[in-house]
C-alpha cells in the first residue's frame, strides 16, 4: 500500500472514530507526543491529552456530532513524513455544518502512519 493511501486511510479512520464518539480510537491516530491545536486555540500535548479532551467533547457538547473530511493534499516532506491538508467540518445533530481546514503532519512509526501534529482553522461564514 502506498504512503498516500495509508495516510488517507488514517484520516478516514479519524473521522470514523469521531462519528462513533470513540475518544480512544480517535487518539490512537496520533503519536504519543503529538501536538493538537483546536479551532479555538486550545493545545493538547500528547495522545493521552487528546483522548481526554475528546472524551469530554464526545460525552458532552459534541455528543452525537458528525465529522466529514476530505483529503485535499498529501505532500511528502521527507522519507517518513508528509503534510496533510483536509477540508471538512463537524455538525451537531440538528445544527449547522461548521466548515474547517485542518493541517496535519503524518509520520511513519513502527506501528504505521500516525499524526504528529494537528491544527484546525474554522472557515469564516
C-alpha positions in Angstrom: 0.0 0.0 0.0 1.3 3.5 -0.9 2.0 6.1 1.8 -0.7 8.3 0.3 -3.2 5.5 0.7 -2.1 4.7 4.2 -2.3 8.3 5.3 -5.7 8.8 3.6 -6.9 5.6 5.4 -5.6 7.1 8.7 -7.6 10.3 8.1 -10.7 8.3 7.2 -10.3 6.3 10.5 -10.0 9.6 12.4 -13.4 10.7 11.0 -14.9 7.2 11.7 -13.7 7.4 15.3 -15.2 10.8 15.7 -18.6 9.7 14.3 -18.6 6.7 16.7 -17.8 9.0 19.6 -14.8 6.8 20.4 -12.1 9.0 22.0 -9.7 6.1 22.4 -9.8 5.2 18.7 -9.6 8.9 17.8 -6.5 9.5 19.9 -4.9 6.2 18.5 -4.3 8.0 15.2 -1.8 10.3 16.9 1.8 9.8 18.1 2.4 9.6 21.9 3.9 13.1 21.8 1.5 14.7 19.2 0.5 18.4 19.3 -3.2 19.1 18.7 -4.4 22.6 18.3 -8.2 23.0 18.1 -10.1 25.7 16.3 -10.3 27.9 19.4 -6.5 27.7 20.1 -6.5 25.0 22.8 -3.3 23.0 22.7 -3.5 19.3 23.8 0.0 17.9 24.2 0.3 14.1 23.8 -2.1 11.3 22.9 -3.4 11.0 26.5 -4.4 14.7 26.5 -6.0 14.3 23.0 -8.0 11.3 24.3 -9.1 13.1 27.5 -10.2 16.2 25.6 -12.2 14.2 23.1 -13.8 12.0 25.7 -15.1 15.2 27.3 -16.3 16.5 23.9 -17.9 13.2 22.8 -19.7 12.8 26.2 -20.7 16.5 26.4 -21.1 19.3 23.9 -20.3 17.3 20.8 -22.2 14.2 21.7 -23.7 12.7 18.5 -21.8 15.1 16.2 -20.7 14.0 12.8 -17.4 14.8 11.1 -16.9 14.9 7.4 -13.4 15.2 6.0 -11.8 15.1 2.6 -8.1 14.8 1.9 -7.2 17.7 -0.3 -3.5 17.2 -0.2 -0.9 14.7 1.0 2.6 16.1 0.3 5.7 14.2 1.2 8.1 16.3 3.3 10.9 13.7 3.7 11.1 10.0 3.9 8.5 9.0 6.5 6.9 12.4 6.9 4.1 14.2 5.0 1.9 17.3 5.2 -1.8 16.6 5.0 -4.4 19.3 4.3 -8.0 18.3 4.8 -11.3 20.2 4.3 -14.4 19.2 6.2 -16.1 20.1 9.4 -18.5 18.9 12.1 -22.2 19.2 12.8 -24.1 18.6 16.0 -27.4 16.8 15.4 -29.9 19.3 14.0 -27.2 22.1 13.9 -25.4 23.7 11.1 -22.3 22.3 9.4 -19.2 24.1 10.7 -16.5 24.0 8.0 -12.8 23.8 8.8 -9.5 23.4 7.1 -7.1 21.1 9.0 -3.4 20.7 8.5 -1.7 17.6 9.9 1.8 16.2 9.9 1.9 12.5 9.3 4.9 10.4 10.3 5.8 6.8 9.7 6.2 5.0 13.1 7.0 1.3 13.8 3.2 0.9 14.3 2.3 2.5 10.9 1.5 6.1 10.0 0.3 8.4 12.8 -0.3 12.1 13.1 2.3 14.1 15.0 0.5 17.4 14.7 -3.0 18.7 14.0 -4.1 22.3 13.6 -7.8 23.2 12.9 -8.9 26.5 11.4 -12.6 27.3 11.3 -13.7 28.7 7.9 -15.5 32.1 8.3 -19.1 32.0 7.2 
